[in-house]
Amino acid sequence: SALDVKKVQKLTDLGFLFLRGRTKSTKWEDRIKQLARYKEKHGNLRVPKSHPELGVFVNRQRYEYTKLKAGKASSLNEERIKELESLDFIFKAGKKPKIQ
């Protein structure tokens, strides 16, 4: 059976990659390694939303962090937060105010 758009988005948010009709899940550990390589290459973790491997993942972690801080159920736990913090992950991203 075919997946509707909402189900595909939920799976993508959880880290699934859709390749040629097959579903492949990327493990947390693999994403952390990808983040570390990104930081090594770029000097920061300001990953654009459009990044093909990490864009959705990074935004999902920020969303899950916001839920956790609001007392809601979240896929983030203290261990994962510490792993992200060890890479200097930015949990609250946004545009910096312009200095006049």
C-alpha distance (Angstrom), angle and dihedral (degrees) to the residues before:
residue distance angle dihedral
S1 . . .
A2 3.80 . .
L3 3.79 122.7 .
D4 3.77 119.1 -124.3
V5 3.81 121.0 -129.5
K6 3.82 94.6 -99.2
K7 3.81 92.7 53.2
V8 3.80 91.7 47.1
Q9 3.83 90.0 50.9
K10 3.81 92.0 49.6
L11 3.79 91.0 50.9
T12 3.80 91.3 46.5
D13 3.82 89.9 50.2
L14 3.80 88.6 54.3
G15 3.80 90.9 55.0
F16 3.80 102.5 -95.5
L17 3.78 116.8 148.4
F18 3.78 119.5 -152.6
L19 3.78 112.0 -143.2
R20 3.81 123.3 174.8
G21 3.77 94.9 -32.3
R22 3.80 95.5 -44.9
T23 3.78 128.1 104.7
K24 3.78 118.5 -130.3
S25 3.77 123.7 -176.2
T26 3.79 120.3 -148.6
K27 3.78 113.1 -145.3
W28 3.79 122.6 -125.6
E29 3.80 90.9 -115.6
D30 3.81 90.6 54.8
R31 3.80 91.9 51.1
I32 3.82 90.6 50.2
K33 3.81 89.1 52.1
Q34 3.81 89.8 49.1
L35 3.80 90.0 50.7
A36 3.81 90.9 50.2
R37 3.81 90.7 51.1
Y38 3.81 90.6 47.6
K39 3.81 90.8 52.0
E40 3.80 91.5 47.2
K41 3.80 90.6 52.2
H42 3.82 99.4 40.0
G43 3.80 102.3 26.4
N44 3.80 93.1 -125.6
L45 3.80 143.8 45.2
R46 3.80 97.8 -116.3
V47 3.79 90.5 130.7
P48 3.80 112.7 -178.6
K49 3.80 117.4 -125.3
S50 3.79 87.6 -121.0
H51 3.83 93.7 60.6
P52 3.83 105.1 123.6
E53 3.81 97.6 -138.1
L54 3.79 107.0 23.2
G55 3.81 107.6 24.4
V56 3.80 97.1 87.0
F57 3.82 92.7 37.2
V58 3.82 94.3 53.3
N59 3.79 93.1 46.9
R60 3.80 90.7 47.1
Q61 3.82 91.6 53.9
R62 3.80 90.2 52.0
Y63 3.80 90.0 49.6
E64 3.82 92.0 48.1
Y65 3.82 90.5 48.1
T66 3.81 90.6 52.9
K67 3.81 90.3 50.3
L68 3.82 91.4 48.6
K69 3.81 92.4 50.2
A70 3.81 89.1 49.8
G71 3.82 89.9 55.9
K72 3.81 94.5 -107.7
A73 3.79 128.5 131.3
S74 3.80 111.7 -81.9
S75 3.78 139.2 175.5
L76 3.82 88.1 -131.5
N77 3.77 119.5 92.3
E78 3.81 132.4 178.9
E79 3.81 93.1 -91.9
R80 3.81 92.5 53.8
I81 3.80 91.7 44.8
K82 3.82 89.6 53.3
E83 3.81 90.5 50.0
L84 3.80 90.9 51.7
E85 3.81 92.2 44.3
S86 3.81 90.2 52.2
L87 3.82 86.6 63.0
D88 3.84 91.6 47.0
F89 3.79 90.5 -110.6
I90 3.81 113.6 -172.1
F91 3.80 108.2 -131.0
K92 3.79 95.9 -177.9
A93 3.75 110.3 45.5
G94 3.74 127.8 178.4
K95 3.71 143.5 124.5
K96 3.76 115.7 -55.2
P97 3.79 114.5 -122.3
K98 3.78 113.2 -103.3
I99 3.77 116.0 -110.9
Q100 3.78 111.1 -130.5
